[in-house]
Amino acid sequence: MGNKSSSPARIPAHPAGQTMKAVCFSSSAFGDADALSVQTIPKPFVSKGLEVLVKVHACALNPIDKLRVKGSLNLLRPEEYDMGVLGYDVSGVVEEVGANVNDFAVGDEVFVRLMGMKYGALAEYVVCEVEELAKKPKNISHSQAAAIPLVGLTALQALRRGGVKEGSKVFIPGGAGGIGSIGIQIAKKMLKASYVCTTASPGLGTDICTKAGADKIINYREEDFVEVLDGADFDMAFDTMNQSAQMGGLLKAGGKIVSISGNPTIEAIDEVGMSASLMVRAIMFMIRNRAAEKVASKAGGSWEYIFMSPSGKDLAEIAGFLESGEIEARPVSDLSRFRLRRI
């Protein structure tokens, strides 16, 4: 089935013996999709003053979930329980709050990017810390809200790390993707960038980018952004597709390339509190993206890799722009939705 690791602790039993259904995988035998199964496991419960229990109405899966099932994250963020529950992004309704929770109440509609490796999203209930949680925009569905946390937080934090502000000139390749499309909107609407360029295929991809507010869309099937944007003096380039080493020519002096793709750095891992052995650190040092650092330095700028950090504060800020209509949530197709009780 895949990699082997020592068995973590069992999932704590609910004080009243309550259980729930969840999509799980054994954290001692990782694998592919066939490692997943619907299991009955203990229902999570509020055990700390600042925790909240949420009844899940919708959750979303992302590429990182595939890596988790394969065991690819285990060296950096080991599974806490013997049975891992898939997923991080949730939208639902508050069912119980801890004694010290003041900003949320039973019945509130909320959404969240879960932190850590405890209870996952693809379940009937999740428990989370208040600092991870935000109130769901009233004008979007739970399905739409569940698709926001990872992409929205990643884009906002990367763009801010890149120093994007009013008047900035920004390059965000892959504008039709989940992170790219909301990233264009965040850059333009939230951070007030004056110019955003992206890449997309003709047709639907270009339409998505146009609707998101891109000022220039490069047809990547016919044009190479390296040639088109050479000397264009961008303040920031957001590397969503492991293309940092090709972005030096478009960067202005003092500009920044911020990457979320490719090999992470030791600094990025330390920043989000992941554990890494000396062997892992040595490997990461050897595979560091020095080509990206070199081209950025040659342009008089800088390159860095970041991981998204769950943040209720950032998510609430995004929620405000969603609720006002300044940022639009993408529609969710019926073909992409599944009910847990039918799996």
N, C-alpha and C positions, 0 to 999 in steps of 0.2 A: 504493500500500500504506500510505502514512501519512507520518510525519515522516522527514526525512533528517538524518543526522549523519555526521561524519567517521568513517572506519573505525578502530576500536581495534585493538590488537595481536592477532595470531593466538594461538590456544590453544597453550601450550607442548607440544611433542612429548614423549611418555613416553621416558625414557632407553633402555628396551628395545623401544620401538616398539609397546607394547601400546595397544589401543583399547577403546572401550566404546560401547554404544548410549545415546542420550540424546534427550530431547525438546527441540528447539532452535528458536531464531529468529535471524534475522540482525539484528545490532545496528546495521546501516546502513540497514535498511528495516523499520521497525516496522509493526504492523498489528493485525488481530483474530485470531481463532482460526485463520484460514486462513494465518497467517504461521508457524504451528508445523509442524514435521515431525520425524520420527525420523531422526537422523543418526548416523553412526559418527564419533566424535571421539577425540582422544587421552585415554587413561585418566589421571586425576589421580594424582599421586604425592607422597609425603612428601619435602619439600625443606628442612624446618626441624626443629629439635630438639623443638619442642612441637606438632608437627602429628600428626594421626591420620588414617589412611585407613579409611573405613567402607564396607563392602559394603551397599548399600541393600536393605532388605527391604520397606519401605513409605515412601511420602512423601505429603504432603498439599498441596493447593493452596488458596489464600485469595484474597480480593478484590485484594490488593496484586499478585498475580501477573498479573492481567488488566491492571492499570495498567502493569506493567513491559513486557508485550508491546506495549502501545499506544505505549510511549515516554514515558509521562507522568512517569516518575521520572528521565528522563535529564538534565534540567537540574540536579537536586539530587544524583543519584548515578549518574554515567555508567557505562555498561557497560565492563568492563575488556577483554573479548575480542571478536573479530569475530563469534563465534557464542555467543549467550546460552543458558544452560540454565535452564529454568523451574523454579521452586519453591525453598522455603527450609526446610521442615519435614521431617525425616528420622528414621526409626528403622531400625536395622540392626545389623550385627556388625562389630567392629573386626577389620581384616585386617592392619594394619601400624601401628606406632607409631614416633615419632621418638626420637632418642637420649636426650632429656631428659624423656620422659614416664614418670611413676612411678605415676600413679593409674589408668591403664587398661592392659589387656593384650590381646593377640590372643585373639579369641573372646568378649570381653565384649559383651553386648547393650547398646546405647546409643541415646539419642535426642538431637536437637540442633536448634536454630534457627540456621541458617547465617548468617554475617555477611558483608556486602559483596555484590559483584556478580560474583564469580568463578564457580566451578562450582556449578550449581544442583542441586536435589534430585531432579528427575525424570530420573534416570540410574541406571546400574548401580553407580556408585561416587561418593563425595564425599570430599573432604579438608577437614579443619577444624582449628581451633586447640583445644587442650585446654580453654581457658577458656570455650568455647562448649558443651562436651559434658557429658552426665550419663548415669549408668547407668539403663537402662530398668527401670521397675518389673516385677518378675517375674510379677505377677498379671494383667497386661494384654497383649494381642497387639501385634505390631508395627504393625498398622493403627490400633489405638486410640492407641498411643503417638505415632505420627506426627501425629495430630490434636491433640496437646496443646501443643507449644511456643509457637506464636504466641498462642493464646487464653489459655493459662495464664500466660505471662510478661507479656502485656499487662495482664491483670486484676491480677496480684500487684503489678506495679510501679505501676500507676495507683492502686490502693487504698492502697499504702504512701505514695505521693506525697500522697495526700489525708489522710494522718495517721490512717488507720483502725487502731484498737487495741481492746483489751478494753473492752467497754462502749459502743463507738461505735454510732451510729444512721446507717445508710447507705441511700441510694437508688441502685438499679441498674436503670434501665429496660431493656426488651428481655431479660427474664430467660430466655426460651426459646432465645435464640440461643447460638452457641458461646461467645462471651466472657461473655455474661450468665449462663449457667448455671454455668460454672465460677467466675465472679466471685462469685456468691452463696455457693458452697461455700467459696471461699478466704476471703471476708469472715467467714463464720460459724466455720469449722473452724480455719483457720490463724491468722487475726488476731483471733478471738474477739469479733467485733462482736455486740452484744446484740440488734440489731434490723435486719433488712434488708427493705426494701420494693422491689417491682418491678412491671413492667407485662407483661401477656401477653394473648393471646386465650383465649377459653374452650376447654375440651377439652384437647387434647394440650399446648398451650402452658402452660396452667395446671398440668397434671399434672407437666410437667418442672420448673416453678418450685417446686412443692410438694415434690417429691422432692429438689430441690437444697437446701431448707431455708428458703425465703423465709417471713417472718413475715406479710407482707401482699402480696397480689397484686391489682393494679388491672386490671380488664377495660378495656383501652384502646378497645374498640369501643363501649363504653357510657359510660365515664367519662373525664374529663380530669384527668390527674394534677396539673395546675396548680391546679385548683379543690380537688381532694380533699386535697392536701398543703399547701395554703396555711397558713403559720404553724406547720408541723409541727416546725421546728427540727432539721433533720438536720445531723449533723457533716460529712458528705461526700456529694456527689452525683457519680456516675460517669457522665459523658456518653458513651454509646456510639452515639448516634443523632443527633448534631448538634442537641441540644435545650438547650444551655447557657443560651441567652438566656431560656428559660422557667423556669429553676430558681431564680431569686432568691428567690421567695416561700417556698420550703421550707427555705432555708438559715438556720442559726442564726448569730449573731454569732461571728466567728472560724472559721466553717466554710469548706470548700473545694469548688469545682467543678473536677473534673479531666476534660478532654476528650481523646478520641482520634479524634474525628469532626469534619468540617468543615475549615475553613482552618487549616493549621498556622501557628505563629508563628516568627519569626526565632530567638527564644531556643530553641525546641524543636529546630530544625534545627542550630543551633550546638552544642547539647548532645550530639547523636549524631554530630557530625563530618561532616555533609553539606556539600557545597560549594554555594554559591549566589552567582551573579554580582550585581553592583550592581543590574542591572535586575530580577532576580528578587526581591531584597530590597526594592526599591522597590514592586513589585507586592504583595508579602506585607504590607508596611506599610499599603498602601491597603485591602487586603481583610481586615485583622485583625478578629477578632470583638469589636468594641468594645461591642456590645450585651450580650454575655456578661460582659465586664469591668464594665460599668455596673451590671447587676443584682446581681452578686456584691458589688461595692463598696457598693451601697446597703444590702445586708443585713449589712454589716460583715464580709464575708468576702472571698474571693479566687477568681480563675479562672485556670487555665493549661492549656496544651496540651502533651501529651507524646507522644513516640514510644517504642515498646518497644525495649529494648536487649538483644540476645542475651546470655544469662548462664547458664553451666553451673551456677553456684552457686545461682541462683534456681530453675533447672530441677530440680536435685537436691533442693531443699527441697520442691518440689511433688511430686516422685517419691516422697518418703518418705510423704507423706499419701495418695498413690494406693496405695502398697503396703500401708499399714496399713488401707486401706478407708475412711478418714475422708472422702476425696474419691473420687468415682466417675467413671471415664471413660465417656463415652457410647458405646453400641454403634455399630458401623460396619456399615451395610447392604451386602449383596452388590451392590446396584444402584449403589453409589457407588465400587466398587473395579474397577480395570482393571490388567491385567498389561502391563508394557512390551513384552514379546515378542509380545503380541497386537495392539498398536496398529499 
